[in-house]
Amino acid sequence: MILTPLLRILPCDDTVFDAIRMGNGVLARVLGANVPKKWTEFRDSFAPSAIRWKAHPPLREWWVHLIVYRPDNMLVGSCGYKGEPDAEGRVEIGYEVKASHRGKGLATEAARGLVEHAFMFPEVVQVIAHTMPEGNHSTHILEKLGFQRTGEVQDPDDGPVWSWAVNRTTYQRATSL
């Protein structure tokens, strides 16, 4: 679990993936948290994630997490890594916060938690992310955390996206100011 001032970021395991599949009531009991009806925009992505997670044990540290907003004890989104660090020591993050809880800095806090957690592992030298190719809330979050835009790539699902990266040393400088 990753704890931040306002969030509990919980890694999904067999029990959590099964609870997601069984519905919000079961998920609420498993998490010990309030689970609103629409806590994610990506519900369909959890089944393939669970299959990949179960088939590839090294991913267990580097996959899907759920975001619980501690003051309300409410599930407000998901975040995580898109696989373990690659051969160059890069790991990719992603995050979402439900609409009712946006604008409170929670996505920034979740992203910061993921970056700091990743950099606890010596093999991770860079954290990357992708955004739509335009200025938006996600680009602002990444800039606040010291990420630099590194270019544009073609995503098989989303088309052209901007690539972002922050190195361990750059991140430490940006957050220690």
ABEGO torsion letter per residue (X at the ends): XBBBAABBBBBBBAAAAAAAAAEAAAAAAAAGBBBBABABAAAAAAAAAAAAAAABAAAAABBBBBBBBAAAGBBAEBBEBAEBBBAAGBBBBBBBBBAAABGAGAAAAAAAAAAAAAAABAABABBBBBBBBBBBAAAAAAAAAGBBBAEBBBBAAAEBBBBBBBBAAAAAAAAAX
